[in-house]
Amino acid sequence: MTPTTPSPPGIQAPPQVAQQVAARLLALVGDPGTATVPCRVDWAGPVDVPLADERAVQAACGVMEVHGRASGRPTPLAVDYASTVAGVLAAQGVCAALLGRARGAGPAWVRTSVGQAALFGVVQYLAAATADGQEQETAGPRRCAPDSAGHRPFVSADGVVFEVETLEAERWLGFWQRLGASRGAVRDGWAPFQQRFGTATCGLPEELHGVVRRASLATVREAAAEAGVSVLPVRESTAPPVAPRAWTLSPLGRAGGAAPARTGQGAVGSPLAGVRVVESTRRVQGPLAGHVLRLLGAEVVRIEPPGGDPMRGMPPLAGAVSARFRALNDGKRVVEADITTPAGRRTVRELVADADVFLHNWAPGKAGRLRLEATDLCSAQPRLVYAWASGWGGLWGSAAPPLGTDFLVQAHSGLAAAVRPEPQPPAPSLMTLTDVLGGLVSAQAVLAGLLARERTGRAQRVDSSLFSAAALVPRPRRRARWGAWEQPLATADGYLWLTDAARARPERITDVVGADAALCPEAAAARLAARSTAEWSARCARAGLAAVPVCTDLSRLAADPRFAAALVRDEYVRPIAPWEFL
């Protein structure tokens, strides 16, 4: 990225966190050509809202709404998540532009924004909220306790806060039965627990929390080990236990022949036109990586089991397919193959023989058992970029790792402590922060691998993980502590967010609200409930205070003219590709 000079007084300052993340990732690419691609990152992009800071973006673009669902009110993330995503998007744009140049008349420069990054971060929630099929979220049973502070992790009898993870109902049942929970509570808890990845809510029966409050962590871990369930304490420190690289890049074999000649190479708006990607992925991280590469112009061939990916049927539906699934997989060509059989593995090798990239997010050891490791597939395609998007990378060494899922990674990486302010206890956000960021980092790793292949002619292996992606998010050494005005302010019909610049002028807030914002913040905030969000927005604007209405319903974004240029409506609503190439 080209350096940015400081903004003059009165001019909007650029998003520094996004620039820093992009610079960090581009330095890791190790290609001097990245410095020749100008890249601009601004706050709003095509979103017609005056955005000038991270929390304002979170408020306007639905991040606060999704993160706060479990608590029943929009809530900011206490980290610069949207800006981090924007930094990864910027690095992707630069690398894609450089690849386009190497293969034809590629773009001269690229632009993205923090606003587009935020919309990209809520892509699956936006799709579910706007699908033609009616949303069918599973509400918790009546005896589920409300989580007024948001998602509530489990606490053992010896005071250890921990998270539980399993993807199988039988293991869930076995774990809770070993701890003495009733079958009814276990049954009622499974649906909200299983669906929390898509709904960002998880109302569990109070009995389950009570059961673990009576058991030591050692007892909980023993039950988990017997049932095959993963249990991890939530770190109180915001810092990750180790500082991993965002990805690792390893050359393989010798220089191979030329890549297959294909049409459409080097198109300005689709810099990866002519690149073919084969993916065997599931859930969010892997499919999102393939989705990003497709948006950049690549042809993506998706391998699914016979009968199709089970996630296709998850409600709500957009047309005949799950809206959440479509948000990450539309536009990919599908080939069905049972990769556990010789015939299925032969299909994989045949597809890879004419591909540039093979991408998977299989569990550790699966590629070796299937004989579909990098060395196996590079014999079929000596210029292959082989990409594994894992949960933990090499963090656990030779020991068997816990399940590498979003919420466990948040818990162990310190992100769970960083996203919530004091005095709330550390707890993962039920917005899939690391799944999205992990998919984006995996796609960036693939782009780095393609650039390395261009330079060397050799096949490349790229490894990334949810854990390495989580470590990208800047976080303070100590957890944040917010004042009364650093939360969305309730109005008569919604919420209003005062930007950083507005909160720096309490005397003007006092003039607008009619109560002393500095000395009596609770009284001043209470006065806001007497008028609508629109009225307060207008009053703030007349006083020169930047205030942003908080999105409290993602389905309304589709009808909001301010977002018309940033969203596309089909059978569901999705963000436009988050880069502009010229």
SESELUM-644471 format. One record per residue (C-alpha): x, y, z; residue number from 0. Coordinates in steps of 0.1 Angstrom, whole numbers, plus 5000, padded with zeros to 4 digits. Layout:
N
[[X; Y; Z]; NUM]
...
This chain:
582
[[5000; 5000; 5000]; 0]
[[5012; 5035; 4993]; 1]
[[5017; 5056; 5025]; 2]
[[4991; 5081; 5035]; 3]
[[4999; 5116; 5047]; 4]
[[4982; 5130; 5079]; 5]
[[4948; 5146; 5072]; 6]
[[4945; 5184; 5075]; 7]
[[4923; 5197; 5102]; 8]
[[4886; 5192; 5094]; 9]
[[4894; 5164; 5069]; 10]
[[4883; 5128; 5078]; 11]
[[4913; 5108; 5091]; 12]
[[4919; 5075; 5074]; 13]
[[4913; 5042; 5092]; 14]
[[4947; 5036; 5106]; 15]
[[4940; 5001; 5120]; 16]
[[4930; 4989; 5085]; 17]
[[4961; 5004; 5070]; 18]
[[4983; 4988; 5097]; 19]
[[4967; 4954; 5092]; 20]
[[4971; 4956; 5054]; 21]
[[5007; 4967; 5057]; 22]
[[5014; 4938; 5081]; 23]
[[4999; 4912; 5057]; 24]
[[5016; 4927; 5026]; 25]
[[5050; 4925; 5044]; 26]
[[5043; 4888; 5050]; 27]
[[5037; 4883; 5012]; 28]
[[5073; 4892; 5006]; 29]
[[5067; 4905; 4970]; 30]
[[5082; 4939; 4963]; 31]
[[5056; 4944; 4936]; 32]
[[5028; 4950; 4962]; 33]
[[5043; 4984; 4969]; 34]
[[5035; 4994; 4933]; 35]
[[4997; 4990; 4937]; 36]
[[4981; 5021; 4952]; 37]
[[4953; 5011; 4976]; 38]
[[4929; 5034; 4993]; 39]
[[4909; 5024; 5024]; 40]
[[4882; 5048; 5035]; 41]
[[4854; 5046; 5061]; 42]
[[4821; 5045; 5043]; 43]
[[4828; 5035; 5007]; 44]
[[4794; 5032; 4988]; 45]
[[4775; 5034; 5021]; 46]
[[4759; 5069; 5021]; 47]
[[4763; 5075; 5059]; 48]
[[4788; 5099; 5074]; 49]
[[4811; 5073; 5090]; 50]
[[4844; 5083; 5105]; 51]
[[4853; 5058; 5133]; 52]
[[4851; 5021; 5140]; 53]
[[4821; 5022; 5164]; 54]
[[4801; 5043; 5140]; 55]
[[4806; 5017; 5113]; 56]
[[4796; 4989; 5137]; 57]
[[4764; 5009; 5146]; 58]
[[4753; 5016; 5110]; 59]
[[4762; 4984; 5093]; 60]
[[4747; 4958; 5117]; 61]
[[4777; 4946; 5137]; 62]
[[4763; 4960; 5170]; 63]
[[4730; 4944; 5162]; 64]
[[4744; 4909; 5156]; 65]
[[4769; 4910; 5185]; 66]
[[4742; 4923; 5209]; 67]
[[4715; 4898; 5200]; 68]
[[4721; 4876; 5230]; 69]
[[4716; 4905; 5253]; 70]
[[4686; 4919; 5235]; 71]
[[4701; 4953; 5226]; 72]
[[4728; 4964; 5201]; 73]
[[4762; 4963; 5217]; 74]
[[4796; 4974; 5203]; 75]
[[4826; 4951; 5200]; 76]
[[4854; 4965; 5221]; 77]
[[4879; 4958; 5194]; 78]
[[4884; 4973; 5159]; 79]
[[4870; 4943; 5141]; 80]
[[4856; 4960; 5110]; 81]
[[4888; 4979; 5105]; 82]
[[4908; 4946; 5108]; 83]
[[4886; 4930; 5082]; 84]
[[4890; 4961; 5060]; 85]
[[4928; 4957; 5063]; 86]
[[4926; 4921; 5051]; 87]
[[4904; 4931; 5022]; 88]
[[4929; 4958; 5012]; 89]
[[4958; 4933; 5012]; 90]
[[4937; 4909; 4991]; 91]
[[4929; 4937; 4966]; 92]
[[4966; 4946; 4963]; 93]
[[4977; 4910; 4957]; 94]
[[4948; 4903; 4933]; 95]
[[4957; 4934; 4913]; 96]
[[4994; 4923; 4912]; 97]
[[4983; 4889; 4899]; 98]
[[4961; 4905; 4873]; 99]
[[4991; 4926; 4861]; 100]
[[5013; 4895; 4859]; 101]
[[4987; 4877; 4837]; 102]
[[4975; 4905; 4815]; 103]
[[4961; 4941; 4817]; 104]
[[4955; 4941; 4854]; 105]
[[4941; 4970; 4875]; 106]
[[4962; 5000; 4883]; 107]
[[4948; 5006; 4918]; 108]
[[4923; 4993; 4943]; 109]
[[4899; 5007; 4969]; 110]
[[4878; 4993; 4998]; 111]
[[4862; 5006; 5030]; 112]
[[4856; 4998; 5066]; 113]
[[4818; 5000; 5059]; 114]
[[4820; 4973; 5032]; 115]
[[4841; 4952; 5056]; 116]
[[4814; 4954; 5083]; 117]
[[4787; 4943; 5058]; 118]
[[4810; 4915; 5047]; 119]
[[4814; 4905; 5083]; 120]
[[4776; 4900; 5087]; 121]
[[4771; 4884; 5053]; 122]
[[4754; 4852; 5065]; 123]
[[4732; 4871; 5090]; 124]
[[4721; 4896; 5064]; 125]
[[4712; 4867; 5040]; 126]
[[4691; 4850; 5067]; 127]
[[4673; 4882; 5077]; 128]
[[4664; 4890; 5041]; 129]
[[4656; 4856; 5026]; 130]
[[4624; 4850; 5008]; 131]
[[4618; 4820; 5031]; 132]
[[4606; 4829; 5066]; 133]
[[4633; 4830; 5092]; 134]
[[4629; 4800; 5116]; 135]
[[4652; 4808; 5145]; 136]
[[4649; 4783; 5174]; 137]
[[4640; 4801; 5206]; 138]
[[4651; 4788; 5239]; 139]
[[4626; 4771; 5262]; 140]
[[4608; 4793; 5288]; 141]
[[4630; 4782; 5316]; 142]
[[4661; 4796; 5298]; 143]
[[4676; 4824; 5317]; 144]
[[4680; 4857; 5299]; 145]
[[4716; 4868; 5293]; 146]
[[4714; 4905; 5300]; 147]
[[4751; 4909; 5295]; 148]
[[4752; 4889; 5263]; 149]
[[4764; 4853; 5258]; 150]
[[4770; 4837; 5292]; 151]
[[4798; 4811; 5293]; 152]
[[4798; 4782; 5318]; 153]
[[4813; 4786; 5353]; 154]
[[4825; 4756; 5373]; 155]
[[4823; 4751; 5410]; 156]
[[4859; 4763; 5414]; 157]
[[4852; 4795; 5395]; 158]
[[4867; 4787; 5361]; 159]
[[4849; 4802; 5331]; 160]
[[4849; 4778; 5302]; 161]
[[4833; 4770; 5268]; 162]
[[4819; 4737; 5256]; 163]
[[4819; 4725; 5220]; 164]
[[4806; 4696; 5200]; 165]
[[4791; 4691; 5166]; 166]
[[4773; 4659; 5174]; 167]
[[4740; 4655; 5193]; 168]
[[4751; 4621; 5208]; 169]
[[4782; 4636; 5223]; 170]
[[4762; 4665; 5237]; 171]
[[4738; 4641; 5254]; 172]
[[4766; 4619; 5268]; 173]
[[4784; 4649; 5283]; 174]
[[4754; 4663; 5301]; 175]
[[4742; 4629; 5313]; 176]
[[4776; 4622; 5329]; 177]
[[4772; 4655; 5348]; 178]
[[4737; 4646; 5359]; 179]
[[4715; 4669; 5338]; 180]
[[4679; 4659; 5330]; 181]
[[4672; 4645; 5296]; 182]
[[4646; 4673; 5290]; 183]
[[4672; 4701; 5297]; 184]
[[4697; 4684; 5274]; 185]
[[4671; 4681; 5247]; 186]
[[4660; 4717; 5250]; 187]
[[4695; 4730; 5250]; 188]
[[4707; 4712; 5219]; 189]
[[4689; 4732; 5192]; 190]
[[4699; 4767; 5204]; 191]
[[4735; 4755; 5211]; 192]
[[4738; 4739; 5176]; 193]
[[4723; 4769; 5158]; 194]
[[4742; 4796; 5176]; 195]
[[4767; 4798; 5148]; 196]
[[4739; 4811; 5125]; 197]
[[4716; 4829; 5149]; 198]
[[4741; 4847; 5172]; 199]
[[4719; 4837; 5202]; 200]
[[4721; 4807; 5225]; 201]
[[4694; 4806; 5252]; 202]
[[4703; 4775; 5272]; 203]
[[4682; 4760; 5300]; 204]
[[4692; 4773; 5334]; 205]
[[4695; 4737; 5346]; 206]
[[4726; 4732; 5324]; 207]
[[4744; 4762; 5340]; 208]
[[4734; 4750; 5374]; 209]
[[4748; 4715; 5368]; 210]
[[4783; 4728; 5359]; 211]
[[4782; 4753; 5388]; 212]
[[4781; 4722; 5411]; 213]
[[4810; 4705; 5394]; 214]
[[4847; 4712; 5394]; 215]
[[4865; 4719; 5362]; 216]
[[4883; 4686; 5366]; 217]
[[4850; 4668; 5368]; 218]
[[4837; 4687; 5337]; 219]
[[4868; 4678; 5318]; 220]
[[4866; 4641; 5328]; 221]
[[4830; 4640; 5315]; 222]
[[4840; 4658; 5283]; 223]
[[4868; 4634; 5276]; 224]
[[4846; 4604; 5281]; 225]
[[4819; 4619; 5258]; 226]
[[4843; 4632; 5232]; 227]
[[4834; 4669; 5238]; 228]
[[4859; 4698; 5238]; 229]
[[4861; 4720; 5269]; 230]
[[4884; 4751; 5271]; 231]
[[4887; 4778; 5298]; 232]
[[4881; 4813; 5286]; 233]
[[4914; 4833; 5290]; 234]
[[4912; 4864; 5311]; 235]
[[4941; 4880; 5293]; 236]
[[4934; 4898; 5260]; 237]
[[4968; 4886; 5246]; 238]
[[4970; 4853; 5227]; 239]
[[4991; 4826; 5243]; 240]
[[5015; 4827; 5213]; 241]
[[5019; 4852; 5185]; 242]
[[5013; 4831; 5153]; 243]
[[5020; 4843; 5117]; 244]
[[4988; 4850; 5098]; 245]
[[4998; 4821; 5075]; 246]
[[5028; 4800; 5065]; 247]
[[5040; 4795; 5030]; 248]
[[5061; 4765; 5019]; 249]
[[5074; 4758; 4984]; 250]
[[5070; 4723; 4971]; 251]
[[5089; 4703; 4946]; 252]
[[5107; 4717; 4916]; 253]
[[5096; 4744; 4892]; 254]
[[5067; 4731; 4871]; 255]
[[5055; 4738; 4836]; 256]
[[5033; 4767; 4826]; 257]
[[4999; 4771; 4840]; 258]
[[4970; 4761; 4817]; 259]
[[4960; 4788; 4793]; 260]
[[4925; 4801; 4799]; 261]
[[4904; 4830; 4786]; 262]
[[4897; 4861; 4805]; 263]
[[4931; 4865; 4821]; 264]
[[4940; 4899; 4836]; 265]
[[4905; 4916; 4834]; 266]
[[4906; 4948; 4854]; 267]
[[4874; 4941; 4874]; 268]
[[4882; 4904; 4878]; 269]
[[4919; 4901; 4884]; 270]
[[4917; 4864; 4890]; 271]
[[4899; 4856; 4858]; 272]
[[4913; 4824; 4844]; 273]
[[4923; 4810; 4879]; 274]
[[4906; 4778; 4888]; 275]
[[4900; 4768; 4924]; 276]
[[4889; 4734; 4937]; 277]
[[4875; 4734; 4972]; 278]
[[4864; 4708; 4996]; 279]
[[4851; 4728; 5025]; 280]
[[4823; 4731; 5050]; 281]
[[4806; 4755; 5075]; 282]
[[4819; 4791; 5072]; 283]
[[4857; 4795; 5071]; 284]
[[4865; 4774; 5040]; 285]
[[4835; 4783; 5019]; 286]
[[4841; 4820; 5026]; 287]
[[4877; 4817; 5014]; 288]
[[4865; 4802; 4981]; 289]
[[4837; 4829; 4980]; 290]
[[4864; 4857; 4982]; 291]
[[4884; 4841; 4954]; 292]
[[4853; 4838; 4932]; 293]
[[4844; 4875; 4938]; 294]
[[4879; 4883; 4926]; 295]
[[4872; 4865; 4893]; 296]
[[4883; 4829; 4899]; 297]
[[4863; 4799; 4888]; 298]
[[4855; 4779; 4919]; 299]
[[4846; 4742; 4917]; 300]
[[4831; 4729; 4949]; 301]
[[4833; 4692; 4959]; 302]
[[4803; 4681; 4980]; 303]
[[4792; 4647; 4993]; 304]
[[4766; 4627; 4973]; 305]
[[4733; 4644; 4978]; 306]
[[4749; 4678; 4985]; 307]
[[4762; 4696; 5015]; 308]
[[4737; 4691; 5044]; 309]
[[4740; 4728; 5052]; 310]
[[4719; 4735; 5020]; 311]
[[4688; 4727; 5039]; 312]
[[4693; 4749; 5069]; 313]
[[4665; 4775; 5072]; 314]
[[4657; 4801; 5062]; 315]
[[4656; 4792; 5025]; 316]
[[4663; 4816; 4997]; 317]
[[4646; 4798; 4968]; 318]
[[4652; 4761; 4974]; 319]
[[4685; 4765; 4993]; 320]
[[4696; 4779; 5027]; 321]
[[4702; 4816; 5025]; 322]
[[4732; 4813; 5048]; 323]
[[4747; 4786; 5025]; 324]
[[4740; 4807; 4994]; 325]
[[4757; 4837; 5009]; 326]
[[4790; 4818; 5009]; 327]
[[4786; 4795; 4979]; 328]
[[4765; 4810; 4951]; 329]
[[4783; 4811; 4918]; 330]
[[4804; 4780; 4925]; 331]
[[4802; 4749; 4902]; 332]
[[4794; 4718; 4922]; 333]
[[4808; 4683; 4917]; 334]
[[4795; 4655; 4940]; 335]
[[4820; 4629; 4951]; 336]
[[4824; 4606; 4981]; 337]
[[4860; 4614; 4990]; 338]
[[4862; 4585; 5014]; 339]
[[4861; 4561; 4984]; 340]
[[4888; 4554; 4958]; 341]
[[4864; 4567; 4931]; 342]
[[4858; 4599; 4950]; 343]
[[4895; 4606; 4956]; 344]
[[4901; 4599; 4919]; 345]
[[4876; 4626; 4911]; 346]
[[4895; 4650; 4933]; 347]
[[4928; 4643; 4916]; 348]
[[4912; 4647; 4882]; 349]
[[4898; 4681; 4891]; 350]
[[4931; 4692; 4907]; 351]
[[4950; 4682; 4876]; 352]
[[4935; 4712; 4858]; 353]
[[4934; 4736; 4888]; 354]
[[4956; 4764; 4902]; 355]
[[4944; 4760; 4938]; 356]
[[4931; 4732; 4960]; 357]
[[4915; 4745; 4993]; 358]
[[4901; 4725; 5022]; 359]
[[4894; 4730; 5059]; 360]
[[4893; 4693; 5069]; 361]
[[4900; 4682; 5104]; 362]
[[4937; 4675; 5113]; 363]
[[4950; 4643; 5099]; 364]
[[4921; 4638; 5074]; 365]
[[4941; 4648; 5043]; 366]
[[4968; 4622; 5052]; 367]
[[4943; 4594; 5058]; 368]
[[4927; 4602; 5024]; 369]
[[4961; 4605; 5007]; 370]
[[4951; 4639; 4995]; 371]
[[4980; 4658; 5011]; 372]
[[4999; 4685; 4993]; 373]
[[5026; 4661; 4981]; 374]
[[4999; 4637; 4968]; 375]
[[4981; 4663; 4947]; 376]
[[5012; 4681; 4934]; 377]
[[5021; 4650; 4915]; 378]
[[4989; 4656; 4895]; 379]
[[4995; 4694; 4892]; 380]
[[5031; 4705; 4898]; 381]
[[5021; 4742; 4900]; 382]
[[4994; 4737; 4925]; 383]
[[4988; 4761; 4955]; 384]
[[4976; 4738; 4982]; 385]
[[4957; 4756; 5010]; 386]
[[4946; 4742; 5044]; 387]
[[4924; 4765; 5065]; 388]
[[4925; 4749; 5100]; 389]
[[4912; 4758; 5134]; 390]
[[4944; 4759; 5155]; 391]
[[4973; 4756; 5130]; 392]
[[5002; 4740; 5148]; 393]
[[4994; 4755; 5183]; 394]
[[4988; 4721; 5199]; 395]
[[5018; 4704; 5184]; 396]
[[5015; 4666; 5183]; 397]
[[4988; 4666; 5210]; 398]
[[4952; 4661; 5199]; 399]
[[4937; 4696; 5197]; 400]
[[4902; 4705; 5208]; 401]
[[4876; 4712; 5181]; 402]
[[4888; 4742; 5161]; 403]
[[4856; 4762; 5160]; 404]
[[4850; 4799; 5163]; 405]
[[4839; 4802; 5199]; 406]
[[4867; 4780; 5213]; 407]
[[4892; 4800; 5193]; 408]
[[4878; 4832; 5207]; 409]
[[4880; 4818; 5242]; 410]
[[4916; 4806; 5240]; 411]
[[4931; 4834; 5218]; 412]
[[4922; 4862; 5242]; 413]
[[4897; 4877; 5218]; 414]
[[4868; 4867; 5241]; 415]
[[4883; 4889; 5268]; 416]
[[4890; 4917; 5244]; 417]
[[4855; 4920; 5228]; 418]
[[4837; 4928; 5260]; 419]
[[4845; 4957; 5284]; 420]
[[4849; 4955; 5322]; 421]
[[4831; 4946; 5344]; 422]
[[4815; 4920; 5321]; 423]
[[4831; 4886; 5323]; 424]
[[4852; 4875; 5293]; 425]
[[4830; 4856; 5269]; 426]
[[4831; 4849; 5231]; 427]
[[4809; 4870; 5209]; 428]
[[4782; 4848; 5193]; 429]
[[4788; 4867; 5161]; 430]
[[4812; 4844; 5142]; 431]
[[4842; 4867; 5143]; 432]
[[4870; 4843; 5137]; 433]
[[4851; 4822; 5111]; 434]
[[4848; 4852; 5089]; 435]
[[4882; 4866; 5096]; 436]
[[4897; 4831; 5092]; 437]
[[4881; 4827; 5058]; 438]
[[4894; 4860; 5047]; 439]
[[4930; 4853; 5059]; 440]
[[4928; 4819; 5041]; 441]
[[4920; 4836; 5009]; 442]
[[4948; 4861; 5014]; 443]
[[4972; 4832; 5020]; 444]
[[4961; 4817; 4987]; 445]
[[4968; 4850; 4969]; 446]
[[5003; 4850; 4985]; 447]
[[5008; 4815; 4973]; 448]
[[4998; 4824; 4937]; 449]
[[5022; 4853; 4938]; 450]
[[5050; 4830; 4950]; 451]
[[5042; 4806; 4923]; 452]
[[5044; 4834; 4897]; 453]
[[5079; 4843; 4910]; 454]
[[5093; 4808; 4914]; 455]
[[5073; 4785; 4891]; 456]
[[5070; 4761; 4921]; 457]
[[5040; 4746; 4938]; 458]
[[5032; 4762; 4972]; 459]
[[5015; 4750; 5004]; 460]
[[4998; 4777; 5025]; 461]
[[4985; 4771; 5060]; 462]
[[4963; 4794; 5079]; 463]
[[4939; 4790; 5109]; 464]
[[4911; 4806; 5129]; 465]
[[4936; 4811; 5157]; 466]
[[4961; 4829; 5135]; 467]
[[4933; 4851; 5121]; 468]
[[4921; 4860; 5156]; 469]
[[4956; 4872; 5165]; 470]
[[4953; 4898; 5138]; 471]
[[4928; 4918; 5157]; 472]
[[4945; 4946; 5177]; 473]
[[4935; 4945; 5213]; 474]
[[4946; 4965; 5244]; 475]
[[4967; 4949; 5271]; 476]
[[4939; 4957; 5296]; 477]
[[4902; 4952; 5289]; 478]
[[4883; 4983; 5280]; 479]
[[4861; 5001; 5305]; 480]
[[4833; 5022; 5290]; 481]
[[4816; 5053; 5302]; 482]
[[4778; 5060; 5300]; 483]
[[4780; 5075; 5265]; 484]
[[4800; 5047; 5250]; 485]
[[4770; 5025; 5245]; 486]
[[4742; 5029; 5220]; 487]
[[4717; 5054; 5235]; 488]
[[4681; 5043; 5237]; 489]
[[4656; 5067; 5219]; 490]
[[4618; 5065; 5217]; 491]
[[4620; 5041; 5187]; 492]
[[4655; 5027; 5186]; 493]
[[4691; 5036; 5194]; 494]
[[4715; 5064; 5185]; 495]
[[4753; 5062; 5185]; 496]
[[4774; 5093; 5192]; 497]
[[4806; 5092; 5173]; 498]
[[4841; 5097; 5189]; 499]
[[4841; 5133; 5177]; 500]
[[4807; 5140; 5192]; 501]
[[4815; 5125; 5226]; 502]
[[4846; 5147; 5227]; 503]
[[4823; 5177; 5230]; 504]
[[4801; 5171; 5261]; 505]
[[4791; 5208; 5263]; 506]
[[4773; 5205; 5229]; 507]
[[4757; 5172; 5240]; 508]
[[4744; 5191; 5270]; 509]
[[4729; 5218; 5248]; 510]
[[4712; 5193; 5225]; 511]
[[4698; 5170; 5252]; 512]
[[4690; 5196; 5278]; 513]
[[4709; 5179; 5307]; 514]
[[4745; 5180; 5318]; 515]
[[4762; 5151; 5298]; 516]
[[4794; 5153; 5319]; 517]
[[4780; 5155; 5354]; 518]
[[4747; 5137; 5350]; 519]
[[4751; 5113; 5321]; 520]
[[4723; 5090; 5333]; 521]
[[4698; 5119; 5334]; 522]
[[4709; 5132; 5300]; 523]
[[4707; 5097; 5285]; 524]
[[4672; 5092; 5299]; 525]
[[4660; 5124; 5281]; 526]
[[4668; 5107; 5248]; 527]
[[4639; 5082; 5253]; 528]
[[4614; 5110; 5249]; 529]
[[4620; 5115; 5211]; 530]
[[4627; 5094; 5180]; 531]
[[4660; 5085; 5166]; 532]
[[4653; 5107; 5136]; 533]
[[4645; 5137; 5157]; 534]
[[4677; 5134; 5178]; 535]
[[4698; 5128; 5146]; 536]
[[4684; 5160; 5132]; 537]
[[4691; 5180; 5164]; 538]
[[4726; 5166; 5166]; 539]
[[4733; 5175; 5130]; 540]
[[4721; 5211; 5136]; 541]
[[4745; 5213; 5166]; 542]
[[4774; 5200; 5146]; 543]
[[4775; 5166; 5164]; 544]
[[4780; 5135; 5143]; 545]
[[4754; 5109; 5154]; 546]
[[4746; 5076; 5137]; 547]
[[4713; 5057; 5139]; 548]
[[4720; 5022; 5151]; 549]
[[4709; 4993; 5128]; 550]
[[4686; 4971; 5149]; 551]
[[4671; 4950; 5121]; 552]
[[4693; 4938; 5093]; 553]
[[4663; 4933; 5070]; 554]
[[4658; 4970; 5069]; 555]
[[4692; 4977; 5054]; 556]
[[4679; 4963; 5021]; 557]
[[4652; 4990; 5019]; 558]
[[4675; 5018; 5032]; 559]
[[4685; 5041; 5003]; 560]
[[4717; 5049; 5020]; 561]
[[4728; 5013; 5015]; 562]
[[4715; 5009; 4979]; 563]
[[4749; 5011; 4963]; 564]
[[4765; 4987; 4988]; 565]
[[4740; 4958; 4986]; 566]
[[4725; 4935; 4959]; 567]
[[4690; 4921; 4962]; 568]
[[4682; 4887; 4947]; 569]
[[4663; 4860; 4967]; 570]
[[4683; 4874; 4996]; 571]
[[4704; 4905; 5002]; 572]
[[4742; 4904; 4999]; 573]
[[4770; 4929; 4999]; 574]
[[4786; 4939; 4966]; 575]
[[4822; 4927; 4961]; 576]
[[4842; 4948; 4986]; 577]
[[4868; 4961; 4962]; 578]
[[4868; 4986; 4934]; 579]
[[4895; 4981; 4908]; 580]
[[4905; 5007; 4882]; 581]
